[in-house]
Every structure is written in C-alpha cells, then in structure tokens.
C-alpha cells in the first residue's frame, strides 16, 4: 500500500495503471452610578484582556503536529527546527530520494544514459500490476527508456519502475541496496535501515526481499538523516528540481503507453495546498509509515529543506502532511534570519578588556576585523556566550598577554557558543564559532623603574 491509493485509474489492455495521490480544510445606556461601573468593567475587558492574551500567544514555542520533523538550511545544514528528529522511523517512498540520487550519479558518471532502454522481467510486470501499490503498468519483454522509468519513479512513485532502474545499475535489487547503504555510510548516516530500492513493505515484494530482512519490515531512517539525503540530492544534482517542480509529466511519450502522470506533491502550483516557492520533493505513504513528506522551498536567496514523518495514518490522509510542512517552511523562512550580530571595528559586548602583563595600560580592548553573521531566531533570540582565547605565543606562564602589543596585532580568538544549540547543523551538534580579534591600540611595555615599584607594592600587599 503506497502513495496514490486516493485515486485509482485503471486502463484496459496495455495502457498504464497510474495510482496517484489526489485527496483533496448592548447594553442599553443608563444614567446611573451602576452604568458607569459597568462601562468601566467593559473597558477593561475589551482593551486590556485581549492584549494579555496576544502576548501569551506570542510566547508559545513553535511546534508541528507530527511524529518527527526537521527543517534545515539547504546550503549549510543549519537546523531551524527539530522534533524527535533522531528516531529511526518508516520512511515509505521518500526512500526514492536516495534511489534517484544513485540513478543520477550513474548517469553523471556515464554508466547509464537517459535514452537506454530496459527490458521488463516477469517479476517487474507482476509488481507493477499490484493495485495496492503506486505504479504504472509495465509489461514483460517490453522496453522502456531510463528517462521514462525515472519520470514514473519521481512523479507517481512507481515502485516497479524504481526497481527496474535499481536492477539495471547494480545487477539486482539487493546489490543496489548495498550501494544505498554504502552511500548513506559515506554521508555519516547511521540510523538508516535500508532493505529495498522503492520503500515498499516486504509483504508487498512478491517474495523478493533483501537477504536477512524479515516479513513486514520496510525501510527506516530518522528525519535528520532523511534531510541529509535531500541535502545531498539537491546539492549534487540540482537538476532534480526540474522534475520535482512540475505538477505533471508525460510517460512514454509517442508510444502506445503514453500517459499523463500527475504527481503527489500537493504543495505545487494548481494543487490543493499550493504554496508559492515549493519545488519538491517526495511523498511517502504506507500503513507502517503513515503519511510522510520531504519538501523544499526557495524564497529570495534562501532554500529550506523540510521533513515530516508519520503525520496521519494511511486511512486518514487528509493532506495534513502538506499543511504542517507549510507551517514548518514559514517558521524557517520568517522566524529565522542570517543577521549581523557583531560588527567589525566595534567593542565586543559581554567581553571585558583582557589583562596585559608588564604594560602601562594594564588591559587591552579587543576589536574584530570582520563582521560576524549568525542565524538568529527573531522571536526567540539565542543566549550566546563569549570567551577569549589568547594567542599562545604572546602569553606568559599564566596565560596572560604580555606587552608590547602593536595596534591591529592579532592577539587571539573569541569563541562564540550557544547553550540553546541555535548553532547546530545536521552535520555537527554543539557547534561553536571562532573569530580572530586584534588590539585596537598600541600597548607599551612598563618602564623598568615602574616594574620595580610594582614589585615593591606587590611584596607589601602580599604581607598583609
């Protein structure tokens, strides 16, 4: 059971069967002391109480109603929102993002071409005719181009088409699964449990399952790791958006199998939950996974990737995954901004001047030579902390800076940390930001006679 059981169109003879997901949410005035009192109470009710309610609503932390979710920056992997993002959950046909990555990689390295034709086996014909799965009808001994099978895989999540491509690339689906696992491992993904190229449940695989896997099993991955798959797909093969941004596509054009395929992404233009800027990526639905969606949106010079898993049950599927995805995208784009937090050539707030031993000035003021930009949540500013680490070659045994120091001389780094993890990315947690700092004035060495006087003072201070 897969994406597309909401609409089932059956064609006679050898026309394809396309399973496409399209599920379309006075008081009278009195001149008395009593009326004056009543008016006063009403004034308080209508003017003061609503203001307090609005303030409390603004303080409510953002959340989405899903089992797991994440929103990240498509360029850096910066995490804007994460909810149960580390738990490995069934991912259904969002699996095909990884499958399509390997297909595009094979085309890129020349081991596969768009115009190459693949002959369909008996198993693939039977799999494609399972009306409980998303598919286009394929027929034994007939040949279909790589491009057409890719279009069917991307647009309507055709499972048999995905397996056909996997078998062509690796020789068999289990061998292709090994390639999928190796690719995840190269990206540092450890949560994935991958046993099929399509994402279907083993119970629907007609007996051809990955060795060692069990009946009733299907692919698992965390929302975080699935966002990393989408990150690499868009980064390495941006042409994928040429496919995922289209509402529909022609399958097997100018052949007896020619069919218009209408995609399952309801956030695209002219679809039920249309959201401007959305141009991908992939739905996924099984009984075990519920409804899932990996999305991406571009706005001005920013791109965001989102993942929502197990939003509704297979039977419910009211489109809530698209509604929650839209809210997640708005949060990432509207509540977060890449802002200037520490301008260059200005004092660094929350950081005292540093001690300089054997100097006339005794302390040095720190200056940044470059602006420091960071992601900032406009509604919930992060609690940044700063500390200074002096340049080791210019310090004494106690770690203090020593004179002389010239103006604009590099004297160390400031380390910026965020206890609230607002700097985390999908690649690194507990991340810090390091910036070089310089002296904003000359620091002269203390004359010898003042050093003597300072030593005498220190001697008597220590006596008492």
N, C-alpha and C positions, 0 to 999 in steps of 0.2 A: 504494500500500500504506500503510495507516494504522492508527490506533488501532482495535482491535476485531477483528483477524483471529484472535483467540484463540477467539472463539465466533461462529459464523455461523448465524443463524436465518433461513430463507427462508420467506416466506409466499406462498401462491398468490393468483391474481387480483390485486386492488389493495391487498392488505394490505402494510404497510411491511416492508421488509427492514432489520433492525437489526443492525448489526455492533458487537458490544460486547466490550470487552476484559475477560476474566474468567479470568485464568490464576492458577490457583491453583497453614522450610527448617530366724619370730621366733626371733626368735632364741631359742635356749634359754639360760637364765641359768646362768652358770658362776662359781664362786667362785675366781677366779684373777686375777692381775695383768692378763692378757690381756683378760679380760672387762671389767675396769674401764676399760681403754684404749678398747676397742670402744664401750662405753657413752658415754664422753666424746665420741668422734667422732660418734656418732649424735646426741647432744645438740646439737652444733654444726651438724650437717647439717639437722636438722628445725627448729631455732629461729632460727638466725642467717641461713642462706642464703635462706629464703623472704622474710625481712624485706628483704633487699637487693634481691631480685627485684621486690617490690612497689614499692619506692622508684623503681627504674628505670622501671617501667611508668608510674608517675605522672608521670615527666618526659618521656614520649613526647608530642610535639606532635600535636594532633588533626588528622585528615585523613579525607577520604572517598574511596572508590574510584570516581571518575567522571572524565570528561574535563574538565568545567568545573563549577564550583559557586559559589554565593554564599548567604549568609544575612544579612538586614538587619532592622533595626527598622522596623516599618510606620509609625511616627509620624514619625521623624526621618531615616530612611535610613541610620542608623549601621550600619557593616559589622562583623558579628561574625566572619565567615569568608569568605575569598575564595580560590579556586583556579582559576588560568587564566581568570579572570573577564572579561578584556578581549578574548579572541579571539572573532571572529565565527564562529559555528558554525550548522549547520542546526537549525532550531527546530520543524519539523513543525507539528502542530496547536496548539502553545502560541501560535502566531500569532493564534489566535482570541480571545485576551485583548484584543488591540488591536482586532480586529473587533468584539467585544462592547462595548468602550468606545465606539466610534463609533455603534453601534446605540443604546446607552443615551443617548448625547449627543443623537442625533436625536429620540428620544422625549422627552427633557427639554426640548429647545427647540421642540417642537411640530411638527416637520416629519415626524414619523412617530408612529403610535399603535399600541398593543398589539392593538387589535381590527381594524385594517386588514387586508384580505386581499390576497394577492399571487398572481397567476396564473402558473403554471409554464410555461416555454417548452420546446420540444423538446430544446434543449441541456441544460437542467437535468434533465429526465427521464432523458436518457441518462447524464448524470454521476451521478445518484442511483442508477442501476441497475448501476454498476460495482462488482462484488462484491469487488474488491481494495481498495476504499476504505471508510472509515467513513461510513455514510449511513442515512437512512430513505428508503424508496421514495417518490418524488414522481411525479406524473403530469401530462402535458401538458394544458393548458387547465383543470386543476383549481385551485381557490383554497385557500390555506392562510393562517391568521392569522399576523400578525407574532409573536404570543406563541408559537404552536406551532413556528414555524421557529426562534425564539430558543431554546426548550427543546431542540429537536433539536440545535442547534448546541452548546449548553452541555453537555447531558447525555451525548450519544454522539458528539460531534464530527462531526456530519453536515455533510459538505462542500458538497453541493448546496444545503442549507438556508442555509448561511453565504453562499454566492454569490448566492442569491436575494435575501437581505436587502441585500447589498452593491449589487446592481444596482438595487434599489428606491431606495436612499438617494442614489446618485451617478449613476444612469443606465446605468452599465456597470461591469464589474469593474475594468478599467484605470483608470477615473475614480475608483473607490473606493480603489484602490491609491495614487493620488496623494494622496487625503485621509489615508491611513495614513502615508505618507511625511511629509506636512506636520505631522501630529500628533507624530510622532517628533522632527522638527526643532524643534518648539516646546518640547519637553521636553529639548532639548540632546543628543538621541541621534544619534550619527553612525555607529555601527557597523552599523546595520540595512541590509540589502539586501532590500527587500520587493517581490515580484512577483505575489503572489496574496493574496486575502482569506481563503483557507482554510488555506494552508500545504502544499498538495499539491505534488508534483513536476510540473514542466512536462510530463513524459512522460505524465502521467495527466489532463491538462487537456483532452483531446479537441480539440487544435488551437487553443484559445482561450487564448493566453498573452500576457503583458504585452509590449507593443512593445519590441524591443531585447533582451529576455531570450532565453536560449539553451535548446535541449533539454537535459534532465537537470538543470536548475537548480531550486532552491527557495529559500524564504526563509532568510535568515541573520541572526543577532543574537548579541551577547555575553550571557553570563549576567548581567553587571552591568546592561546596558541592558534586558534582559527583566525584571529585578527592578524597574526603574523603571516599566515598563509596568504591572506588577502593583500597584506602589505607588499610581500614579495611579488605576487602576481601583477599588481598594478605598477610597481617599480620596475620590474624586469621586462614586462610585456604590456606597456600602456595601450597597445592596440586592442587589448581585450575589451576596453571601454567602447570601441567601435561596434562591438557586438552587443554588449550588455546594455548599452544606452538605447537600443532600438526596441520598440514595443513588439514588433513582429518581423518575420524573415521568411523568405521563400525556401522551402526544402525541395531539393531535386528539381530545380527549375528546368523547364523544357523537356521533361521526361514524363513517362506515364505515371510517375509517383509524385508529380509536382503538387505541393500543398502549402498553404499559408499557415505558418506556425505562429501563434500568439503567445507571448511569454507570460511568466507567472509573477513578475515583479509589478505589483500594483501601485508602486510609487512613481512609475514612469508617466510621461505625458499621455493624456487622454485615458488614463486608467482611474479606477475608483478612488484611490488615495493619493493622487498625483501630488508630488512635492517638487517644486522648482529646484533644479540643480542636481537631482538624483540621477545617476547614470549607471547604476549597477547595485548589487552584483548577483546574488544567488539565493533562491529559496530552498527550503528543505522540509519535508514532512513525512513522518512515518508514525505508526501507532506508538512506538517506543520513544521517539524523539519529540513528538508533538509538532507544533509549528515553529520553524526556525527561519532566520533571515540574516544574511550578511549583506550590508548595504554600504554604499559610498555616495558622498555628495560633494560637489565643488561649488564654492562661493567665493567670488573675487579671487584672491591669490591663495586660498586655502582649500585643502581637501581633507575630509574626515572619513574614517572607516568605522563602521559600527557592526556589532554582532549581538543578536538576541537569540536565546535558546529556550526551547520548551515554553513557549508563550501561552499556547492553548492546546487542548487535546486535539487529536486528529479529527474527531467528530465535531468539535465546537467550531473551529476555524472560521471566525467571523472577520478576519483581517486585522485582528489586534496586533499582530507582529509588525504590521506596517504603521499603525498608529503609534506604538511605543518606539519604533525606530525613528519616526518623525520627531518625537519629543526628545529622544536621545541626540539626534542631529542638531536640533535647536539649542539644546544645552551646550553642546560642544562649540557651536559656532557663535552663539550670542553671549554666553556667560564667561567664556574664556577668550583672552586676547594675549598676543605676544607684545609685551609692554616694556618700555624703558623703566627700569627700577633704580639704577644707579648711574647718573650721568657722569661723563668724564670730566676731569678738572674741577671737581667739586668735593667738599668734605663727605666722608663716608659716614652716614648716620649709624648710631648704635655701636660705634667703634671708637674707643678712646685713642688719644695720641699714644704712641709707643715710646717706651723708655730707651734713651740712648746714653750709654755709659761714657764717662770721660769727655763730656761735651758741655759747652757753655749753655746751650738751650735746654738740655736735660731730656727733652722729648722731641719727637718728630711727628709732624702731621702727615697723614697719608693721602695720596691722590691717585685716582685711576686715570690711565691714559686713554682708555677706550670705554665707550658706553657698554653697559651691561643690560641685556634684554633677557626677559624670562616670561614663561607662561604664567598668567595671573588669572585667578578666578575673580571676576569683578564683583560677584555677590558675596564671596567668602574669601577675602584676601588671606594669603598664606602667612604663616608665622615663621618668617625667615630668621635665621641666626647666623652671625658672622664671627669669625675668629681670624687672627693674624698669625701667619707662619713666616718668621723672618728668614732671609737668605742665610744659609748656614755659614758660608764663607765670611760673612760680615758680623758674626756674633762672638761673644765671649763664652766662657765655660758654662755660664748660667743661661745661655740662650738669649742674652740681651744684645741689641745692636750696639756697635761701637763707632765712635767718631774717628776720623772725619767722614762725612757723607755729603756728596755734592748734590745740588738741586737736580731733579729729574733722574737721579740714580735709582736703579732698581734695588729695592730693599726687601722684597718678599712677595707673598701672595695673601689674598684674603680667600677664605674658604666659606662659601655660602651653602648652608644646609636648610632643609625644610622638614621639621619634625612631623608635619602633616602629610608628608610624602607627595607634595604637589609637584615635585620634580621627577617623579618616577616615569619610566618608559616601559614598554613591553619587553625591552631588552635588558634593562638594568633597574633594580629597586634600590632605594636608599641613596640615590644619586646626589652628588654634590657638584657645585660649580666653582671653578678656580679662576681667579683673575689676578694679574700682576699689578703691584702697587709701587709707587715711586715717591721719593721725598719731594715736598713742594718748596723746600728752601735748603740753602747750604747749612750744614751742621758742623760747626768748628770744634776743634779739639780744645779741651780745657787747658789753659796755660799751666806750667809746672808749679808755680807758686800757689795757684788756686787748688791744684791737686794736693799739695802739702797741707794747706789749710783745711781742705775737705777731709783729709785723713785724720787730722787732729780732732776735728769735730766728731767724726765717726768714732774715734777712740773714746772720747769722753761720753758720748751718747751711749756707748755700749757698757760703760761703767755703771751708769745709773739706769 
